[in-house]
Amino acid sequence: MNDKIMEYMANLIPELGRMGVRVSDSRKISFGVQLRLQRHDTEVVLNIYHSEKKGLSAVIGGDVKSVLGQEVIKKTAELKGKKEDIALHHWHNWIGSDECGKGDYFGALVGCAVAVDETMKPHLTGMGVMDSKLLTDRQIMAVARDLYRRYSDRINCLVLKPLKYNEIYTAMWHQGKNLNDLLTWLHYTLIRGLVVRSMGENPVLPKPDGILVDQFSSLCKVQKLCQRKDLGIPVVERHHAESDLAVAAASIIARYQFLQTHQEMCKYYQIEFPKGASKLVAKTLRQFVENYSAKRLNEVVKLHFKTTVKYLSDEEANQLFLNASDWT
C-alpha cells in the first residue's frame, strides 16, 4: 500500500473511532484502499486513492446524505487539508514495537517487536501489512501467518496471560509503578531480544539503525529505559506509529496472538469473553464468578481494572485479597 495512504489512515482511523465509527472491512482497490465504515445501522464506503499526479483523494459512497456520511466527508476533508507529517525516520534497518490487549479487561497483554529493512517494503505491502486496526480478524490471521512463514527470525513476541500479567502488575504496584511501567518493561524486553540477534560473531540480523515504538506515554519511558540500559540505538516514540511498516507488522502479530489466546480461553472455560471493556463485561464477570468463583478471576481478567471491585461483593473481593482503594 502507498505510504501516503497509510499515513493518512493512521491519522483518520483514530479520529473515526472517537466518532463511534468502526471499520467493518477493508480491501485493496486500484490505486488505493476501500474501507467500510459503520456506526449503528448506517454504513458508508470510503475509497482512498493516491497518485503522483493527483496526490491523495478520499471518495465517499453509500449513504452519503446520512449524518454519518456527512461527518465522514467533513473529517476526511479536514485531515486531507492538514500538512503532511514529517517522516517518522530515515533508517535502512529498524525495529518497530507495538502491543495489544492493554484496554481489554478479559485476556492477555501481548507485545511484539519486528525487525525490518528497506528491501522488505515491497514484500510487506504486497502481503497486506498495515495498521491492524484497519484489518478484520480474518485478515489479521492470514497476514500474521504469512509474516511468521517468511520472517520468523525477525519477530519477537511475548504473551502475558492474565495469571502472569497480574503477578507482574502486582509486583510493580508494590514498587510504586503503574501500567505504563509494565508496558515500558514489555517493549524494552522485546526490543532487546531482537537487538541481541544482531550481536555476536554470527548475527542473525543486521544491527538496527533505530527503534520506533507506538507511543503510549508522554514521558517517553521506553526511550529513557533503553538509554539507561545502554542499548546504544536511537529510540523514537510516536503516536500513530502504525503507519510505519515495522510497527504495523508488530501490531498485526500482537493482535493475532491476542486473538489466539482469547479463543483458547473461551474454549477452555466455555464462556464467550467479550473483548474491550464494554457493558458486556459485567455480565460475563458474574457468569464466571458463578461458574468458577471469584478467587479464580485472576485467571481471566486484568485485576487492577476498576471493573473488578465495581461488580464484586465485599466477600467476593476478599477472596481475591483485594482492597478497592488499592487499584485504579
N, C-alpha and C positions, 0 to 999 in steps of 0.2 A: 504494500500500500504506500502511496505517496506520503513523504514525510510531512508535507504541509497539511494534508488531510488529517494525519494522526495528531499533529499539534493542535489543529482546530478542534477535533473531537475531544482531546484531552481537556480542553477548556470548556467545551459545550456540555459534555455529559454530566459533570458535577452540578452545573447550573440547572440542567433539566431535572436532576434528582431533587434539588431544592424546591423545584416547582411541583414535585409529586409525580413526575413523569418517569416512566421506566422504558428501557429499550427491550422490547419483546423479541426482536430478531434483528440480525444484521447479515448482509451478504455483499459480495463484490459485484460491481457492475462496471461497464465500460468506463474507464477514466475516473472511477471513484468507488463509493460505497453507498449502500442503501440501508437506512435504519427504519425500523417500525417502532413508533413511539406510542405508548398507551398511557391513559390516565382514566381510571374508572371504565366506562363503556365507550370512550372515544378513542379513535386511533387515527394517526396521521402518518404519512410516509415522508421521510426526509432523504433526498438524494444529494450527496456531497460530491462535487467534482473538482478536479484541478488540472489545468493545462498551462504550459509555459506561456502561451499567447494570452489566454483569458484570466489566468490566475485561479483563485478559489471561488466557487459558486455553490450556493445551497438552494435547492428547489423543493418546495413543499407540495405534497399531494395528499389525496384522501379528503377528509372532512376539513378543508382549509377555512371554512366560514365559522367553524365552531370556536368556542372560547379557547380550547387547546390549540387549534390551528393558528389562531391569531397571536397567541402568546409565543408559540414556537417561531413564527415568522419574525416577530419583534426581537426575540432573543438571538436568533441566528444573524439577524442584521446587525445587532449591537456588537456581537463578537467579531463578525466579519469586518466591522469598521475599526476595530482596535488594531494598533500597530502590532506586527509580528514580534513574538518573543525573541530575545537573544538566544542563540543556540545554547543548549544545555552544556555542551562540551565540544572539544575538537580532538578527542583521543582516538587512537587507532585500535588499541586493545583496552577494554574496560570491563568492569563488573557492575551489574545492576542488581539491586536488592529490594525486595518488597515483602509484605506479609498479608495474611488473610485470616479472618476469624476474630479479630480483637473486639468487634462490635456484636458478635454472636454470643448470646447467653449460653446456649447449648453447644457443646462440641469443642473442637481443638482450636489452638492458635498455631498457625503454620507460617513459617518463614522460608524464603528461598532466595538464593543468590545465583546469578548466571553470568558466566564469562563470555564475552562476545568480542569479535574483531571485525574490522571493516569488510573483509571478504565474505562474511556471513550474511550481510544485509540482504542481498537478493534472495538467498535461501529462506531466511526468516520471514520476509514479507510474502514470499511465494507460499509459505506454509500457512499464512494467515495469522502471524503473530501480531497482536495489537493489545491494547489495554483490555484486561479480562472482563471489565465491566461492559465492554461493547459486544461480548460474545455470549451466546447461550451456553447452558451447561453441557449440551451435546457437543457443541463446537469446542469448548474447553477440553473435554475428554479427548477428542480427536487430535487437536493441536498438541496437547501435553504429551500424549503417547508418541507422536512424531518427534517431538523435541527429545524425549528420552531415547528413542531409537538412534537418532543422529548425533546427539550431543551430550550423552550421559556423563562424560568426563568433565563437562563444563557446568554441571548443575550440582548445587549443594542445597539440600532441603532438610528442614528439621520440623517434625510434627510434635507439638506438645499437647498430648491428650489431657483431658480435664484433671486426672489424678496428678500428673506431673506438673501441669500448669499451676494448680492450686498449691502444690508443695513449694514451687519456686516463688510464686507470688507471696505466699505467707512468709517465707524466709526473708524476702526483700522488704516486705512491710515492716517486719520487726527491726530492720536496719534503717527505717525511716524513708524507704524508697517507694516508688509507685509504678503504675503500669508503663509509663514512658521509660523508666529504668529497665524494666523487663524487656521491652521492645529494643532498647539500645543494646542490651546484652545479646539478644537474639540475632540482630543484624550483624553485630561485631563477630559473633561466633561463626556465622555463615560466611561472611567475607573473609575472615582469617583462614577458614577451611579451604577456600579457593586459592588464596594467596600462597598458602603452603604448597599447593600443587605446582606453583611456578618456581619453587625453590629447589635447591639441591643440585647434584651433578646431572641427573636425568629428569628435568622438569616435564610434567605432563602438559602444562600450559605456559604460554609466554607471560612474562611479568606484566601486570596491568599498568597502563599509564594513569588510570584514575578509577574512582569508585563513585557511582551515583546511587543515592538512596531516596526512595519516595519519602518526603519529609512528613513527620508526624509530631514534631516538637519545634517550637520557635527557638529553642535553646541549642539546636544542632548537636544533640548529645552523642550521636554516632561519630560524627567528625571529631569531637573532643576525646572520646574514648580511644579512637584509632590513633590519635596523636599521642595520648598518654601511654598507650601500649607500644608506641614507636613502630607503627606499621610501615611508615616510610612511603606511603602512597597518598596522593591528594584525594580527599573525600568531599563530595558535594551533595548537599541535601536540598531537594527542590520539591515544591508542591506540583502535582500533576506530572510527576516524572515518568509515568507510564507511557508518555508519548515517545520515550526512548525505547529502542528495541530490546535492550538488555533488561531493563526494568519491566517492560511488557511481558517478556518471556518468563521472568521471575514471578510476575503476578499470575500468569496462567498456570504455572506449575504449583504455586501455593494454593490457588483456588481448586485445582484438580485434586491435590492431596486432602484439602479440607472436605471436598465432596465425597471422596473415597472413605475417609474415616467417619464422616457423618452417616453415610449409608450403612457402614458396618455397625455403628452404634444403634441405629434404628432397628436393624435386623436382630441384633443381639438382645435388646430389651423389648422388642415387639411394640415399640412406640414410635410414632411419626413425630420426631422432634422438629419444631419449626426453626427456620433459620432467622438470623437477625434478633431483634428484641421487640417483636410485635406484641399485640394484645393476646395472641395465641399462647404466648409463653406461660402466663399464669395458669391457664387450664392444663397445659401439659405438665407443668411443675406439680400440680395437685395430683394428676394421674400417676406420675412417677412415685410420689410420696405414698400414695395409696397402695401401689403395687410392690414397692421395694423399701419403703421407709425413708424418712428424712436423712438419716445418718449416711445413706448411700448417695446423696445428691452430689457429693464431690466427684463421683464417677462420671457425671454427665454435664455438669454446669461449671461456669466460672463463678466461684462462690462470692467474690467481692462485689458482684453486681448488686445494686440495691434491691433488685427483684427477690433475691434470696430471703432477706428478712421481711420484706414487704408482704409476702404471701405465705409466710410460715407462722404458726402459733409460737408462743414463747417456749412451750415444751419441745416442739419440733426444732426450733432454733438451738435449744440447749443440747439436743442430740448431736448437733454439729459443732458444739463448743463455740458458738458464735455470739458475739456481742454486737448488737445493731450499730452501736456508736463506733465500732472498730472498722467498719467497712464503708467505702464510698463508691 
